Amino acid sequence: MITVEHLCKSYNGPHGPIKVLNDVSFQVQRGEIFGIYGPSGVGKTTLLRCLSLLEKPDSGDIFIAREKVSSLAGKDARHVRLRLGLSVVFQGYNLLNSRTALGNVMLPLEIRRVPRAEARSKAKELLKLTGLGSRQDFYPSNLSGGEKQRVAIARALVTEPRVLLLDEPTSALDRETAISILQLVEKLNRIYSVTVLIVTHQIELARPITSRGIFMSPNGKGVEVKENVVN
Amino acid sequence: MSSIERTVALLWPATLETFAMVAWSLFLSHLLGIPLGLLLVLTGPGGVAENKLAYRILDAAVNFGRSVPFVILTVSVVPLTRFLTGTSIGPVAAVVPLTLAALPFVARLTETAVLTVDRGTIEACISMGASRFDLIRFVFIPESLPSLVSGMAITAVNLVGYSAMAGAIGGGGLGDLAVRFGYQRWETGIMLASVAVLVAGVQIIQLLGDRISRRLRR
């Protein structure tokens, strides 16, 4: 489903460019839950941003459903995201404070110009599935961290994407809530057959639900990637 | 006619004129100023349609508009005022310089308000496939609405002040009344009454603005 080949990415630091991704390669099969592990600051989020077409890599290629997407930006990236069904759940939930939980989940459908009634019923269904049916009229400021994450996951899945990218979905949550969120991800992966990529530094928590993963660790030059280290 | 009746008879139409001047210029300056503010955000540094040249031109234009003193602006736009309203005196004519004075202010307040919207929220919407128009409609305006309303109250208060100045140079309203009766005829009672109405107006605007903004802040 996803192929990453020799991906490199640098940022400009105060003392010259900093290499964040250094020749990263891996493959993700359709329908699997794949882990991208490693401590903070090794470029996991940068990798996820490249996969979600929010950043362009300096070199290397990304293929999603056999389509080369690594060189796309702006409108082209937007069309590919919509066509290939790419959804992202960000680390900070990134919910709209001006909308209720239901309004937040409806948003991707509104962007796709889905009729309001249909968007509403689909969003309600997803909120129920993520265990938030009774909280649909709450604003984000009245939801707990775990509930916000559930809304963010419901919002990412309401369009029935083919690929779901999760950036540190459990880092801000207590252990119990984190496990329940990961179980939810596993359940939704089974229901929707969605390919899931989880970026996390909490390896021991995510391991039970992932089929494979890569471990990213910093070395002198940048980031060294070892495949199948964890599982 | 008693002096109170006379004061009320003078104050009432002048208050209505001031209200109409402020309301119309508030509406028109937001109609034009909000899109201008959004353009500043879109073309500005890190904006979704970043364009250095366009931003520099708009930014300079807004700064220029804000730095021209209101009295000079009013006099210098007389030909435009005449062209648009057919006259250069009275409350209808005053709406033109009032709108022009508030417009760059509204644009800057809009820019500041929209820039407070969390960058991550904007990116999340981009990742959902939102176009620039979707961002404006679903994110920029609704998410910055509480700040926009606060800004609107500040602009309205400024316009009340400007409208009094416009009144003094032929624009009508409470400023005109205060100058003609209070300053030129030494009728202190009328002058104080005009000022009292202006003060009350400002208090009401600020109170309403704060209330609505607080209600919108979730």
Chai-1 contact restraints between the chains, C-beta under 6 A:
chainA,res_idxA,chainB,res_idxB,connection_type,confidence,min_distance_angstrom,max_distance_angstrom,comment,restraint_id
A,S52,B,S127,contact,1.0,0.0,6.0,A-B,restraint_1
A,R78,B,G129,contact,1.0,0.0,6.0,A-B,restraint_2
A,R81,B,G129,contact,1.0,0.0,6.0,A-B,restraint_3
A,L82,B,G129,contact,1.0,0.0,6.0,A-B,restraint_4
A,V88,B,S127,contact,1.0,0.0,6.0,A-B,restraint_5
A,F90,B,G120,contact,1.0,0.0,6.0,A-B,restraint_6
A,F90,B,A124,contact,1.0,0.0,6.0,A-B,restraint_7
A,G92,B,G120,contact,1.0,0.0,6.0,A-B,restraint_8
A,N94,B,G120,contact,1.0,0.0,6.0,A-B,restraint_9
A,N94,B,T121,contact,1.0,0.0,6.0,A-B,restraint_10
A,N94,B,A124,contact,1.0,0.0,6.0,A-B,restraint_11
A,N97,B,R218,contact,1.0,0.0,6.0,A-B,restraint_12
A,S98,B,P142,contact,1.0,0.0,6.0,A-B,restraint_13
A,S98,B,E143,contact,1.0,0.0,6.0,A-B,restraint_14
A,P108,B,M128,contact,1.0,0.0,6.0,A-B,restraint_15
A,I111,B,M128,contact,1.0,0.0,6.0,A-B,restraint_16
A,I111,B,G129,contact,1.0,0.0,6.0,A-B,restraint_17
A,I111,B,A130,contact,1.0,0.0,6.0,A-B,restraint_18
A,I111,B,D134,contact,1.0,0.0,6.0,A-B,restraint_19
A,Y139,B,R218,contact,1.0,0.0,6.0,A-B,restraint_20
A,S141,B,R218,contact,1.0,0.0,6.0,A-B,restraint_21
